[in-house]
Amino acid sequence: MTREAILVAAERLFAEHGVFAVSNRQVSEAAGQGNNAAVGYHFGTKTDLVRAIEHKHAIPVEKLREQRVAEMGSDSTE
């Protein structure tokens, strides 16, 4: 639960303020974590946190892409 709360908080803060303007401490606070080291504990670096956010969205995006490609193939008149 903590890891997911950090992901959600980080994604929101990064979208609102930009990755470089948000500290790990701000992410921890927004996620309701009393421990300021929570981001580092769960993700390592901010870069790893950004990668985790990207990975969270990569699978649904890839599934949607595959679905659209399949739909295009079934619409073929050849």
mmCIF file of the N, C-alpha and C atoms, coordinates in Angstrom:
data_MODEL
# 
_entry.id   MODEL 
# 
loop_
_atom_site.group_PDB 
_atom_site.id 
_atom_site.type_symbol 
_atom_site.label_atom_id 
_atom_site.label_alt_id 
_atom_site.label_comp_id 
_atom_site.label_asym_id 
_atom_site.label_entity_id 
_atom_site.label_seq_id 
_atom_site.pdbx_PDB_ins_code 
_atom_site.Cartn_x 
_atom_site.Cartn_y 
_atom_site.Cartn_z 
_atom_site.occupancy 
_atom_site.B_iso_or_equiv 
_atom_site.pdbx_formal_charge 
_atom_site.auth_seq_id 
_atom_site.auth_comp_id 
_atom_site.auth_asym_id 
_atom_site.auth_atom_id 
_atom_site.pdbx_PDB_model_num 
ATOM 1   N N  . MET A 1 1  ? 0.825   -1.197 0.000   1.00 0.00 ? 1  MET A N  1 
ATOM 2   C CA . MET A 1 1  ? 0.000   0.000  0.000   1.00 0.00 ? 1  MET A CA 1 
ATOM 3   C C  . MET A 1 1  ? 0.869   1.261  0.000   1.00 0.00 ? 1  MET A C  1 
ATOM 4   N N  . THR A 1 2  ? 1.918   1.262  0.772   1.00 0.00 ? 2  THR A N  1 
ATOM 5   C CA . THR A 1 2  ? 2.788   2.429  0.834   1.00 0.00 ? 2  THR A CA 1 
ATOM 6   C C  . THR A 1 2  ? 3.406   2.719  -0.525  1.00 0.00 ? 2  THR A C  1 
ATOM 7   N N  . ARG A 1 3  ? 3.883   1.690  -1.188  1.00 0.00 ? 3  ARG A N  1 
ATOM 8   C CA . ARG A 1 3  ? 4.517   1.867  -2.492  1.00 0.00 ? 3  ARG A CA 1 
ATOM 9   C C  . ARG A 1 3  ? 3.532   2.491  -3.485  1.00 0.00 ? 3  ARG A C  1 
ATOM 10  N N  . GLU A 1 4  ? 2.318   1.988  -3.505  1.00 0.00 ? 4  GLU A N  1 
ATOM 11  C CA . GLU A 1 4  ? 1.302   2.512  -4.422  1.00 0.00 ? 4  GLU A CA 1 
ATOM 12  C C  . GLU A 1 4  ? 0.938   3.950  -4.062  1.00 0.00 ? 4  GLU A C  1 
ATOM 13  N N  . ALA A 1 5  ? 0.834   4.250  -2.779  1.00 0.00 ? 5  ALA A N  1 
ATOM 14  C CA . ALA A 1 5  ? 0.521   5.617  -2.349  1.00 0.00 ? 5  ALA A CA 1 
ATOM 15  C C  . ALA A 1 5  ? 1.616   6.581  -2.795  1.00 0.00 ? 5  ALA A C  1 
ATOM 16  N N  . ILE A 1 6  ? 2.850   6.148  -2.726  1.00 0.00 ? 6  ILE A N  1 
ATOM 17  C CA . ILE A 1 6  ? 3.970   6.981  -3.179  1.00 0.00 ? 6  ILE A CA 1 
ATOM 18  C C  . ILE A 1 6  ? 3.889   7.194  -4.687  1.00 0.00 ? 6  ILE A C  1 
ATOM 19  N N  . LEU A 1 7  ? 3.599   6.133  -5.427  1.00 0.00 ? 7  LEU A N  1 
ATOM 20  C CA . LEU A 1 7  ? 3.469   6.256  -6.883  1.00 0.00 ? 7  LEU A CA 1 
ATOM 21  C C  . LEU A 1 7  ? 2.385   7.255  -7.266  1.00 0.00 ? 7  LEU A C  1 
ATOM 22  N N  . VAL A 1 8  ? 1.236   7.143  -6.627  1.00 0.00 ? 8  VAL A N  1 
ATOM 23  C CA . VAL A 1 8  ? 0.108   8.027  -6.932  1.00 0.00 ? 8  VAL A CA 1 
ATOM 24  C C  . VAL A 1 8  ? 0.461   9.470  -6.591  1.00 0.00 ? 8  VAL A C  1 
ATOM 25  N N  . ALA A 1 9  ? 1.035   9.680  -5.414  1.00 0.00 ? 9  ALA A N  1 
ATOM 26  C CA . ALA A 1 9  ? 1.403   11.036 -4.985  1.00 0.00 ? 9  ALA A CA 1 
ATOM 27  C C  . ALA A 1 9  ? 2.465   11.625 -5.902  1.00 0.00 ? 9  ALA A C  1 
ATOM 28  N N  . ALA A 1 10 ? 3.469   10.832 -6.240  1.00 0.00 ? 10 ALA A N  1 
ATOM 29  C CA . ALA A 1 10 ? 4.549   11.315 -7.102  1.00 0.00 ? 10 ALA A CA 1 
ATOM 30  C C  . ALA A 1 10 ? 4.024   11.679 -8.483  1.00 0.00 ? 10 ALA A C  1 
ATOM 31  N N  . GLU A 1 11 ? 3.188   10.835 -9.034  1.00 0.00 ? 11 GLU A N  1 
ATOM 32  C CA . GLU A 1 11 ? 2.640   11.103 -10.367 1.00 0.00 ? 11 GLU A CA 1 
ATOM 33  C C  . GLU A 1 11 ? 1.858   12.420 -10.379 1.00 0.00 ? 11 GLU A C  1 
ATOM 34  N N  . ARG A 1 12 ? 1.047   12.621 -9.352  1.00 0.00 ? 12 ARG A N  1 
ATOM 35  C CA . ARG A 1 12 ? 0.259   13.854 -9.271  1.00 0.00 ? 12 ARG A CA 1 
ATOM 36  C C  . ARG A 1 12 ? 1.161   15.074 -9.120  1.00 0.00 ? 12 ARG A C  1 
ATOM 37  N N  . LEU A 1 13 ? 2.118   14.999 -8.197  1.00 0.00 ? 13 LEU A N  1 
ATOM 38  C CA . LEU A 1 13 ? 3.010   16.140 -7.968  1.00 0.00 ? 13 LEU A CA 1 
ATOM 39  C C  . LEU A 1 13 ? 3.879   16.428 -9.191  1.00 0.00 ? 13 LEU A C  1 
ATOM 40  N N  . PHE A 1 14 ? 4.401   15.387 -9.820  1.00 0.00 ? 14 PHE A N  1 
ATOM 41  C CA . PHE A 1 14 ? 5.230   15.582 -11.011 1.00 0.00 ? 14 PHE A CA 1 
ATOM 42  C C  . PHE A 1 14 ? 4.417   16.220 -12.132 1.00 0.00 ? 14 PHE A C  1 
ATOM 43  N N  . ALA A 1 15 ? 3.167   15.803 -12.277 1.00 0.00 ? 15 ALA A N  1 
ATOM 44  C CA . ALA A 1 15 ? 2.303   16.380 -13.316 1.00 0.00 ? 15 ALA A CA 1 
ATOM 45  C C  . ALA A 1 15 ? 2.008   17.849 -13.028 1.00 0.00 ? 15 ALA A C  1 
ATOM 46  N N  . GLU A 1 16 ? 1.812   18.169 -11.758 1.00 0.00 ? 16 GLU A N  1 
ATOM 47  C CA . GLU A 1 16 ? 1.472   19.537 -11.384 1.00 0.00 ? 16 GLU A CA 1 
ATOM 48  C C  . GLU A 1 16 ? 2.667   20.491 -11.416 1.00 0.00 ? 16 GLU A C  1 
ATOM 49  N N  . HIS A 1 17 ? 3.834   19.997 -10.972 1.00 0.00 ? 17 HIS A N  1 
ATOM 50  C CA . HIS A 1 17 ? 4.969   20.901 -10.756 1.00 0.00 ? 17 HIS A CA 1 
ATOM 51  C C  . HIS A 1 17 ? 6.218   20.568 -11.566 1.00 0.00 ? 17 HIS A C  1 
ATOM 52  N N  . GLY A 1 18 ? 6.264   19.387 -12.146 1.00 0.00 ? 18 GLY A N  1 
ATOM 53  C CA . GLY A 1 18 ? 7.453   18.943 -12.855 1.00 0.00 ? 18 GLY A CA 1 
ATOM 54  C C  . GLY A 1 18 ? 8.338   18.094 -11.952 1.00 0.00 ? 18 GLY A C  1 
ATOM 55  N N  . VAL A 1 19 ? 9.027   17.165 -12.538 1.00 0.00 ? 19 VAL A N  1 
ATOM 56  C CA . VAL A 1 19 ? 9.850   16.215 -11.780 1.00 0.00 ? 19 VAL A CA 1 
ATOM 57  C C  . VAL A 1 19 ? 10.936  16.926 -10.980 1.00 0.00 ? 19 VAL A C  1 
ATOM 58  N N  . PHE A 1 20 ? 11.588  17.898 -11.593 1.00 0.00 ? 20 PHE A N  1 
ATOM 59  C CA . PHE A 1 20 ? 12.727  18.535 -10.933 1.00 0.00 ? 20 PHE A CA 1 
ATOM 60  C C  . PHE A 1 20 ? 12.321  19.492 -9.826  1.00 0.00 ? 20 PHE A C  1 
ATOM 61  N N  . ALA A 1 21 ? 11.065  19.916 -9.812  1.00 0.00 ? 21 ALA A N  1 
ATOM 62  C CA . ALA A 1 21 ? 10.601  20.866 -8.800  1.00 0.00 ? 21 ALA A CA 1 
ATOM 63  C C  . ALA A 1 21 ? 10.068  20.171 -7.541  1.00 0.00 ? 21 ALA A C  1 
ATOM 64  N N  . VAL A 1 22 ? 9.987   18.848 -7.561  1.00 0.00 ? 22 VAL A N  1 
ATOM 65  C CA . VAL A 1 22 ? 9.397   18.108 -6.448  1.00 0.00 ? 22 VAL A CA 1 
ATOM 66  C C  . VAL A 1 22 ? 10.481  17.271 -5.763  1.00 0.00 ? 22 VAL A C  1 
ATOM 67  N N  . SER A 1 23 ? 10.563  17.399 -4.452  1.00 0.00 ? 23 SER A N  1 
ATOM 68  C CA . SER A 1 23 ? 11.550  16.618 -3.701  1.00 0.00 ? 23 SER A CA 1 
ATOM 69  C C  . SER A 1 23 ? 10.942  15.297 -3.234  1.00 0.00 ? 23 SER A C  1 
ATOM 70  N N  . ASN A 1 24 ? 11.814  14.366 -2.905  1.00 0.00 ? 24 ASN A N  1 
ATOM 71  C CA . ASN A 1 24 ? 11.350  13.100 -2.351  1.00 0.00 ? 24 ASN A CA 1 
ATOM 72  C C  . ASN A 1 24 ? 10.590  13.328 -1.046  1.00 0.00 ? 24 ASN A C  1 
ATOM 73  N N  . ARG A 1 25 ? 11.006  14.308 -0.286  1.00 0.00 ? 25 ARG A N  1 
ATOM 74  C CA . ARG A 1 25 ? 10.323  14.643 0.959   1.00 0.00 ? 25 ARG A CA 1 
ATOM 75  C C  . ARG A 1 25 ? 8.877   15.070 0.667   1.00 0.00 ? 25 ARG A C  1 
ATOM 76  N N  . GLN A 1 26 ? 8.693   15.884 -0.357  1.00 0.00 ? 26 GLN A N  1 
ATOM 77  C CA . GLN A 1 26 ? 7.333   16.308 -0.725  1.00 0.00 ? 26 GLN A CA 1 
ATOM 78  C C  . GLN A 1 26 ? 6.480   15.119 -1.154  1.00 0.00 ? 26 GLN A C  1 
ATOM 79  N N  . VAL A 1 27 ? 7.075   14.206 -1.888  1.00 0.00 ? 27 VAL A N  1 
ATOM 80  C CA . VAL A 1 27 ? 6.354   13.003 -2.314  1.00 0.00 ? 27 VAL A CA 1 
ATOM 81  C C  . VAL A 1 27 ? 5.956   12.184 -1.089  1.00 0.00 ? 27 VAL A C  1 
ATOM 82  N N  . SER A 1 28 ? 6.888   11.988 -0.168  1.00 0.00 ? 28 SER A N  1 
ATOM 83  C CA . SER A 1 28 ? 6.591   11.227 1.046   1.00 0.00 ? 28 SER A CA 1 
ATOM 84  C C  . SER A 1 28 ? 5.460   11.870 1.834   1.00 0.00 ? 28 SER A C  1 
ATOM 85  N N  . GLU A 1 29 ? 5.517   13.178 1.991   1.00 0.00 ? 29 GLU A N  1 
ATOM 86  C CA . GLU A 1 29 ? 4.471   13.888 2.734   1.00 0.00 ? 29 GLU A CA 1 
ATOM 87  C C  . GLU A 1 29 ? 3.113   13.760 2.035   1.00 0.00 ? 29 GLU A C  1 
ATOM 88  N N  . ALA A 1 30 ? 3.093   13.929 0.716   1.00 0.00 ? 30 ALA A N  1 
ATOM 89  C CA . ALA A 1 30 ? 1.845   13.829 -0.041  1.00 0.00 ? 30 ALA A CA 1 
ATOM 90  C C  . ALA A 1 30 ? 1.265   12.419 0.015   1.00 0.00 ? 30 ALA A C  1 
ATOM 91  N N  . ALA A 1 31 ? 2.130   11.436 0.190   1.00 0.00 ? 31 ALA A N  1 
ATOM 92  C CA . ALA A 1 31 ? 1.686   10.043 0.277   1.00 0.00 ? 31 ALA A CA 1 
ATOM 93  C C  . ALA A 1 31 ? 1.279   9.669  1.702   1.00 0.00 ? 31 ALA A C  1 
ATOM 94  N N  . GLY A 1 32 ? 1.391   10.634 2.615   1.00 0.00 ? 32 GLY A N  1 
ATOM 95  C CA . GLY A 1 32 ? 1.012   10.376 4.003   1.00 0.00 ? 32 GLY A CA 1 
ATOM 96  C C  . GLY A 1 32 ? 2.037   9.593  4.783   1.00 0.00 ? 32 GLY A C  1 
ATOM 97  N N  . GLN A 1 33 ? 3.279   9.656  4.345   1.00 0.00 ? 33 GLN A N  1 
ATOM 98  C CA . GLN A 1 33 ? 4.351   8.925  5.011   1.00 0.00 ? 33 GLN A CA 1 
ATOM 99  C C  . GLN A 1 33 ? 5.078   9.815  6.011   1.00 0.00 ? 33 GLN A C  1 
ATOM 100 N N  . GLY A 1 34 ? 5.178   9.365  7.236   1.00 0.00 ? 34 GLY A N  1 
ATOM 101 C CA . GLY A 1 34 ? 5.923   10.113 8.239   1.00 0.00 ? 34 GLY A CA 1 
ATOM 102 C C  . GLY A 1 34 ? 7.421   9.978  8.042   1.00 0.00 ? 34 GLY A C  1 
ATOM 103 N N  . ASN A 1 35 ? 7.816   8.931  7.355   1.00 0.00 ? 35 ASN A N  1 
ATOM 104 C CA . ASN A 1 35 ? 9.226   8.656  7.125   1.00 0.00 ? 35 ASN A CA 1 
ATOM 105 C C  . ASN A 1 35 ? 9.657   9.305  5.818   1.00 0.00 ? 35 ASN A C  1 
ATOM 106 N N  . ASN A 1 36 ? 10.523  10.303 5.915   1.00 0.00 ? 36 ASN A N  1 
ATOM 107 C CA . ASN A 1 36 ? 10.974  11.008 4.711   1.00 0.00 ? 36 ASN A CA 1 
ATOM 108 C C  . ASN A 1 36 ? 11.837  10.143 3.803   1.00 0.00 ? 36 ASN A C  1 
ATOM 109 N N  . ALA A 1 37 ? 12.310  9.021  4.300   1.00 0.00 ? 37 ALA A N  1 
ATOM 110 C CA . ALA A 1 37 ? 13.144  8.130  3.489   1.00 0.00 ? 37 ALA A CA 1 
ATOM 111 C C  . ALA A 1 37 ? 12.315  7.071  2.760   1.00 0.00 ? 37 ALA A C  1 
ATOM 112 N N  . ALA A 1 38 ? 10.992  7.174  2.837   1.00 0.00 ? 38 ALA A N  1 
ATOM 113 C CA . ALA A 1 38 ? 10.125  6.149  2.243   1.00 0.00 ? 38 ALA A CA 1 
ATOM 114 C C  . ALA A 1 38 ? 10.331  6.015  0.737   1.00 0.00 ? 38 ALA A C  1 
ATOM 115 N N  . VAL A 1 39 ? 10.499  7.133  0.055   1.00 0.00 ? 39 VAL A N  1 
ATOM 116 C CA . VAL A 1 39 ? 10.700  7.079  -1.399  1.00 0.00 ? 39 VAL A CA 1 
ATOM 117 C C  . VAL A 1 39 ? 11.987  6.315  -1.716  1.00 0.00 ? 39 VAL A C  1 
ATOM 118 N N  . GLY A 1 40 ? 13.047  6.660  -1.022  1.00 0.00 ? 40 GLY A N  1 
ATOM 119 C CA . GLY A 1 40 ? 14.316  5.969  -1.234  1.00 0.00 ? 40 GLY A CA 1 
ATOM 120 C C  . GLY A 1 40 ? 14.239  4.496  -0.890  1.00 0.00 ? 40 GLY A C  1 
ATOM 121 N N  . TYR A 1 41 ? 13.544  4.176  0.173   1.00 0.00 ? 41 TYR A N  1 
ATOM 122 C CA . TYR A 1 41 ? 13.409  2.781  0.596   1.00 0.00 ? 41 TYR A CA 1 
ATOM 123 C C  . TYR A 1 41 ? 12.678  1.956  -0.464  1.00 0.00 ? 41 TYR A C  1 
ATOM 124 N N  . HIS A 1 42 ? 11.594  2.495  -0.993  1.00 0.00 ? 42 HIS A N  1 
ATOM 125 C CA . HIS A 1 42 ? 10.769  1.729  -1.936  1.00 0.00 ? 42 HIS A CA 1 
ATOM 126 C C  . HIS A 1 42 ? 11.262  1.804  -3.383  1.00 0.00 ? 42 HIS A C  1 
ATOM 127 N N  . PHE A 1 43 ? 11.931  2.894  -3.752  1.00 0.00 ? 43 PHE A N  1 
ATOM 128 C CA . PHE A 1 43 ? 12.278  3.081  -5.164  1.00 0.00 ? 43 PHE A CA 1 
ATOM 129 C C  . PHE A 1 43 ? 13.759  3.329  -5.419  1.00 0.00 ? 43 PHE A C  1 
ATOM 130 N N  . GLY A 1 44 ? 14.524  3.674  -4.427  1.00 0.00 ? 44 GLY A N  1 
ATOM 131 C CA . GLY A 1 44 ? 15.932  3.984  -4.639  1.00 0.00 ? 44 GLY A CA 1 
ATOM 132 C C  . GLY A 1 44 ? 16.101  5.460  -4.940  1.00 0.00 ? 44 GLY A C  1 
ATOM 133 N N  . THR A 1 45 ? 16.130  5.798  -6.199  1.00 0.00 ? 45 THR A N  1 
ATOM 134 C CA . THR A 1 45 ? 16.347  7.185  -6.619  1.00 0.00 ? 45 THR A CA 1 
ATOM 135 C C  . THR A 1 45 ? 15.075  7.761  -7.243  1.00 0.00 ? 45 THR A C  1 
ATOM 136 N N  . LYS A 1 46 ? 15.083  9.057  -7.451  1.00 0.00 ? 46 LYS A N  1 
ATOM 137 C CA . LYS A 1 46 ? 13.948  9.694  -8.123  1.00 0.00 ? 46 LYS A CA 1 
ATOM 138 C C  . LYS A 1 46 ? 13.820  9.162  -9.550  1.00 0.00 ? 46 LYS A C  1 
ATOM 139 N N  . THR A 1 47 ? 14.937  8.895  -10.175 1.00 0.00 ? 47 THR A N  1 
ATOM 140 C CA . THR A 1 47 ? 14.910  8.311  -11.523 1.00 0.00 ? 47 THR A CA 1 
ATOM 141 C C  . THR A 1 47 ? 14.177  6.973  -11.509 1.00 0.00 ? 47 THR A C  1 
ATOM 142 N N  . ASP A 1 48 ? 14.454  6.157  -10.496 1.00 0.00 ? 48 ASP A N  1 
ATOM 143 C CA . ASP A 1 48 ? 13.771  4.869  -10.380 1.00 0.00 ? 48 ASP A CA 1 
ATOM 144 C C  . ASP A 1 48 ? 12.282  5.057  -10.125 1.00 0.00 ? 48 ASP A C  1 
ATOM 145 N N  . LEU A 1 49 ? 11.925  6.099  -9.387  1.00 0.00 ? 49 LEU A N  1 
ATOM 146 C CA . LEU A 1 49 ? 10.514  6.409  -9.144  1.00 0.00 ? 49 LEU A CA 1 
ATOM 147 C C  . LEU A 1 49 ? 9.827   6.796  -10.447 1.00 0.00 ? 49 LEU A C  1 
ATOM 148 N N  . VAL A 1 50 ? 10.473  7.623  -11.247 1.00 0.00 ? 50 VAL A N  1 
ATOM 149 C CA . VAL A 1 50 ? 9.915   8.014  -12.551 1.00 0.00 ? 50 VAL A CA 1 
ATOM 150 C C  . VAL A 1 50 ? 9.763   6.783  -13.441 1.00 0.00 ? 50 VAL A C  1 
ATOM 151 N N  . ARG A 1 51 ? 10.741  5.898  -13.414 1.00 0.00 ? 51 ARG A N  1 
ATOM 152 C CA . ARG A 1 51 ? 10.653  4.662  -14.205 1.00 0.00 ? 51 ARG A CA 1 
ATOM 153 C C  . ARG A 1 51 ? 9.487   3.794  -13.750 1.00 0.00 ? 51 ARG A C  1 
ATOM 154 N N  . ALA A 1 52 ? 9.252   3.747  -12.445 1.00 0.00 ? 52 ALA A N  1 
ATOM 155 C CA . ALA A 1 52 ? 8.135   2.960  -11.919 1.00 0.00 ? 52 ALA A CA 1 
ATOM 156 C C  . ALA A 1 52 ? 6.796   3.534  -12.385 1.00 0.00 ? 52 ALA A C  1 
ATOM 157 N N  . ILE A 1 53 ? 6.694   4.861  -12.435 1.00 0.00 ? 53 ILE A N  1 
ATOM 158 C CA . ILE A 1 53 ? 5.473   5.495  -12.935 1.00 0.00 ? 53 ILE A CA 1 
ATOM 159 C C  . ILE A 1 53 ? 5.287   5.156  -14.409 1.00 0.00 ? 53 ILE A C  1 
ATOM 160 N N  . GLU A 1 54 ? 6.369   5.243  -15.159 1.00 0.00 ? 54 GLU A N  1 
ATOM 161 C CA . GLU A 1 54 ? 6.292   4.902  -16.585 1.00 0.00 ? 54 GLU A CA 1 
ATOM 162 C C  . GLU A 1 54 ? 5.880   3.448  -16.773 1.00 0.00 ? 54 GLU A C  1 
ATOM 163 N N  . HIS A 1 55 ? 6.473   2.563  -16.008 1.00 0.00 ? 55 HIS A N  1 
ATOM 164 C CA . HIS A 1 55 ? 6.160   1.137  -16.120 1.00 0.00 ? 55 HIS A CA 1 
ATOM 165 C C  . HIS A 1 55 ? 4.699   0.872  -15.769 1.00 0.00 ? 55 HIS A C  1 
ATOM 166 N N  . LYS A 1 56 ? 4.193   1.586  -14.782 1.00 0.00 ? 56 LYS A N  1 
ATOM 167 C CA . LYS A 1 56 ? 2.787   1.449  -14.372 1.00 0.00 ? 56 LYS A CA 1 
ATOM 168 C C  . LYS A 1 56 ? 1.848   1.712  -15.548 1.00 0.00 ? 56 LYS A C  1 
ATOM 169 N N  . HIS A 1 57 ? 2.225   2.628  -16.427 1.00 0.00 ? 57 HIS A N  1 
ATOM 170 C CA . HIS A 1 57 ? 1.376   2.989  -17.561 1.00 0.00 ? 57 HIS A CA 1 
ATOM 171 C C  . HIS A 1 57 ? 1.744   2.245  -18.840 1.00 0.00 ? 57 HIS A C  1 
ATOM 172 N N  . ALA A 1 58 ? 2.917   1.693  -18.914 1.00 0.00 ? 58 ALA A N  1 
ATOM 173 C CA . ALA A 1 58 ? 3.388   1.060  -20.148 1.00 0.00 ? 58 ALA A CA 1 
ATOM 174 C C  . ALA A 1 58 ? 2.547   -0.148 -20.534 1.00 0.00 ? 58 ALA A C  1 
ATOM 175 N N  . ILE A 1 59 ? 2.187   -0.970 -19.585 1.00 0.00 ? 59 ILE A N  1 
ATOM 176 C CA . ILE A 1 59 ? 1.438   -2.192 -19.898 1.00 0.00 ? 59 ILE A CA 1 
ATOM 177 C C  . ILE A 1 59 ? 0.041   -1.860 -20.434 1.00 0.00 ? 59 ILE A C  1 
ATOM 178 N N  . PRO A 1 60 ? -0.738  -0.996 -19.756 1.00 0.00 ? 60 PRO A N  1 
ATOM 179 C CA . PRO A 1 60 ? -2.050  -0.654 -20.335 1.00 0.00 ? 60 PRO A CA 1 
ATOM 180 C C  . PRO A 1 60 ? -1.939  0.021  -21.707 1.00 0.00 ? 60 PRO A C  1 
ATOM 181 N N  . VAL A 1 61 ? -0.946  0.849  -21.898 1.00 0.00 ? 61 VAL A N  1 
ATOM 182 C CA . VAL A 1 61 ? -0.767  1.515  -23.188 1.00 0.00 ? 61 VAL A CA 1 
ATOM 183 C C  . VAL A 1 61 ? -0.430  0.486  -24.261 1.00 0.00 ? 61 VAL A C  1 
ATOM 184 N N  . GLU A 1 62 ? 0.427   -0.467 -23.926 1.00 0.00 ? 62 GLU A N  1 
ATOM 185 C CA . GLU A 1 62 ? 0.795   -1.505 -24.892 1.00 0.00 ? 62 GLU A CA 1 
ATOM 186 C C  . GLU A 1 62 ? -0.414  -2.374 -25.243 1.00 0.00 ? 62 GLU A C  1 
ATOM 187 N N  . LYS A 1 63 ? -1.230  -2.701 -24.261 1.00 0.00 ? 63 LYS A N  1 
ATOM 188 C CA . LYS A 1 63 ? -2.438  -3.501 -24.534 1.00 0.00 ? 63 LYS A CA 1 
ATOM 189 C C  . LYS A 1 63 ? -3.401  -2.737 -25.437 1.00 0.00 ? 63 LYS A C  1 
ATOM 190 N N  . LEU A 1 64 ? -3.551  -1.457 -25.195 1.00 0.00 ? 64 LEU A N  1 
ATOM 191 C CA . LEU A 1 64 ? -4.411  -0.622 -26.037 1.00 0.00 ? 64 LEU A CA 1 
ATOM 192 C C  . LEU A 1 64 ? -3.857  -0.547 -27.456 1.00 0.00 ? 64 LEU A C  1 
ATOM 193 N N  . ARG A 1 65 ? -2.547  -0.402 -27.581 1.00 0.00 ? 65 ARG A N  1 
ATOM 194 C CA . ARG A 1 65 ? -1.920  -0.357 -28.904 1.00 0.00 ? 65 ARG A CA 1 
ATOM 195 C C  . ARG A 1 65 ? -2.165  -1.659 -29.658 1.00 0.00 ? 65 ARG A C  1 
ATOM 196 N N  . GLU A 1 66 ? -1.961  -2.779 -28.975 1.00 0.00 ? 66 GLU A N  1 
ATOM 197 C CA . GLU A 1 66 ? -2.185  -4.079 -29.620 1.00 0.00 ? 66 GLU A CA 1 
ATOM 198 C C  . GLU A 1 66 ? -3.638  -4.237 -30.065 1.00 0.00 ? 66 GLU A C  1 
ATOM 199 N N  . GLN A 1 67 ? -4.562  -3.777 -29.224 1.00 0.00 ? 67 GLN A N  1 
ATOM 200 C CA . GLN A 1 67 ? -5.984  -3.855 -29.572 1.00 0.00 ? 67 GLN A CA 1 
ATOM 201 C C  . GLN A 1 67 ? -6.277  -3.028 -30.816 1.00 0.00 ? 67 GLN A C  1 
ATOM 202 N N  . ARG A 1 68 ? -5.729  -1.824 -30.885 1.00 0.00 ? 68 ARG A N  1 
ATOM 203 C CA . ARG A 1 68 ? -5.971  -0.950 -32.047 1.00 0.00 ? 68 ARG A CA 1 
ATOM 204 C C  . ARG A 1 68 ? -5.365  -1.535 -33.318 1.00 0.00 ? 68 ARG A C  1 
ATOM 205 N N  . VAL A 1 69 ? -4.176  -2.106 -33.198 1.00 0.00 ? 69 VAL A N  1 
ATOM 206 C CA . VAL A 1 69 ? -3.549  -2.730 -34.371 1.00 0.00 ? 69 VAL A CA 1 
ATOM 207 C C  . VAL A 1 69 ? -4.394  -3.913 -34.840 1.00 0.00 ? 69 VAL A C  1 
ATOM 208 N N  . ALA A 1 70 ? -4.898  -4.710 -33.906 1.00 0.00 ? 70 ALA A N  1 
ATOM 209 C CA . ALA A 1 70 ? -5.735  -5.851 -34.268 1.00 0.00 ? 70 ALA A CA 1 
ATOM 210 C C  . ALA A 1 70 ? -7.022  -5.377 -34.940 1.00 0.00 ? 70 ALA A C  1 
ATOM 211 N N  . GLU A 1 71 ? -7.595  -4.294 -34.432 1.00 0.00 ? 71 GLU A N  1 
ATOM 212 C CA . GLU A 1 71 ? -8.808  -3.742 -35.038 1.00 0.00 ? 71 GLU A CA 1 
ATOM 213 C C  . GLU A 1 71 ? -8.539  -3.259 -36.456 1.00 0.00 ? 71 GLU A C  1 
ATOM 214 N N  . MET A 1 72 ? -7.388  -2.650 -36.663 1.00 0.00 ? 72 MET A N  1 
ATOM 215 C CA . MET A 1 72 ? -7.035  -2.174 -38.005 1.00 0.00 ? 72 MET A CA 1 
ATOM 216 C C  . MET A 1 72 ? -6.886  -3.353 -38.954 1.00 0.00 ? 72 MET A C  1 
ATOM 217 N N  . GLY A 1 73 ? -6.308  -4.441 -38.457 1.00 0.00 ? 73 GLY A N  1 
ATOM 218 C CA . GLY A 1 73 ? -6.145  -5.626 -39.288 1.00 0.00 ? 73 GLY A CA 1 
ATOM 219 C C  . GLY A 1 73 ? -7.462  -6.270 -39.646 1.00 0.00 ? 73 GLY A C  1 
ATOM 220 N N  . SER A 1 74 ? -8.428  -6.237 -38.742 1.00 0.00 ? 74 SER A N  1 
ATOM 221 C CA . SER A 1 74 ? -9.728  -6.850 -39.019 1.00 0.00 ? 74 SER A CA 1 
ATOM 222 C C  . SER A 1 74 ? -10.595 -5.974 -39.913 1.00 0.00 ? 74 SER A C  1 
ATOM 223 N N  . ASP A 1 75 ? -10.248 -4.690 -40.035 1.00 0.00 ? 75 ASP A N  1 
ATOM 224 C CA . ASP A 1 75 ? -10.984 -3.783 -40.919 1.00 0.00 ? 75 ASP A CA 1 
ATOM 225 C C  . ASP A 1 75 ? -10.485 -3.857 -42.358 1.00 0.00 ? 75 ASP A C  1 
ATOM 226 N N  . SER A 1 76 ? -9.455  -4.629 -42.596 1.00 0.00 ? 76 SER A N  1 
ATOM 227 C CA . SER A 1 76 ? -8.841  -4.722 -43.914 1.00 0.00 ? 76 SER A CA 1 
ATOM 228 C C  . SER A 1 76 ? -9.819  -5.351 -44.912 1.00 0.00 ? 76 SER A C  1 
ATOM 229 N N  . THR A 1 77 ? -9.830  -4.817 -46.129 1.00 0.00 ? 77 THR A N  1 
ATOM 230 C CA . THR A 1 77 ? -10.713 -5.339 -47.180 1.00 0.00 ? 77 THR A CA 1 
ATOM 231 C C  . THR A 1 77 ? -9.969  -6.238 -48.151 1.00 0.00 ? 77 THR A C  1 
ATOM 232 N N  . GLU A 1 78 ? -8.750  -6.579 -47.826 1.00 0.00 ? 78 GLU A N  1 
ATOM 233 C CA . GLU A 1 78 ? -7.943  -7.408 -48.735 1.00 0.00 ? 78 GLU A CA 1 
ATOM 234 C C  . GLU A 1 78 ? -8.348  -8.838 -48.701 1.00 0.00 ? 78 GLU A C  1 
# 
